[in-house]
Amino acid sequence: MVSRYASKGNALEYLAKYLNIGLDDVIAFGDNFNDISMFKKAGISVAMGNAEGEIKRICRFVTLTNSEDGVADFIFKHLENTKAESTPA
């Protein structure tokens, strides 16, 4: 039996609070409807390329599929963009 309050979103919120990380600084990756609560809590939501169309529309970003290493690809590109934004002129 599982609590009706159990969700990926609530777990993400709990973990972020425990680690003293603001939810705005959290990236959530997923590919199915059970990930929606997590997408709503995270500052950045990323649908995997193999996700259903509705999941892709909910998320802020879409990355490559699971088999194409979509999580790694997105993190690499995100870090590169963050690095470029924080580099002094």
SVG drawing of the C-alpha trace seen along z (x, -y; Angstrom):
<svg xmlns="http://www.w3.org/2000/svg" viewBox="-4 -43 40 45">
<polyline fill="none" stroke="black" stroke-width="0.4" points="0.0,0.0 1.3,-3.5 0.3,-6.8 -2.0,-8.9 0.5,-11.8 3.4,-9.9 4.6,-11.4 7.8,-12.1 7.0,-15.8 6.7,-15.5 9.9,-13.3 11.8,-15.9 10.6,-18.7 11.6,-16.8 15.0,-15.9 15.7,-19.5 14.8,-20.8 16.9,-18.2 19.9,-19.1 19.1,-22.8 18.7,-23.3 16.1,-25.7 13.6,-24.0 14.4,-26.7 17.9,-25.1 16.5,-21.6 16.3,-19.9 13.8,-17.1 13.9,-14.6 11.1,-12.2 9.2,-10.5 5.8,-9.6 2.7,-10.8 3.9,-9.8 6.6,-12.5 4.2,-15.4 4.2,-16.3 8.0,-16.4 7.9,-18.6 5.6,-21.1 8.0,-21.4 11.3,-21.6 12.7,-24.9 13.6,-23.2 11.5,-20.4 13.0,-18.2 11.1,-15.6 13.0,-12.7 12.8,-12.4 10.9,-9.2 8.2,-10.8 4.6,-11.1 3.7,-14.3 1.6,-15.5 4.6,-15.2 6.8,-17.1 4.3,-19.9 4.2,-20.2 8.0,-20.5 10.1,-23.5 12.7,-21.5 12.9,-18.3 16.1,-16.3 17.3,-13.2 15.9,-9.8 17.0,-7.5 19.0,-5.4 20.7,-8.5 21.9,-9.6 19.5,-12.5 20.1,-13.3 23.9,-13.6 23.4,-15.6 21.1,-18.1 23.3,-18.5 26.4,-19.1 24.6,-21.7 23.0,-23.3 26.4,-23.6 28.0,-25.0 25.2,-27.7 25.5,-28.5 29.3,-28.8 28.9,-31.2 26.4,-33.3 28.7,-33.6 31.9,-34.4 32.9,-38.0 33.3,-40.2"/>
</svg>
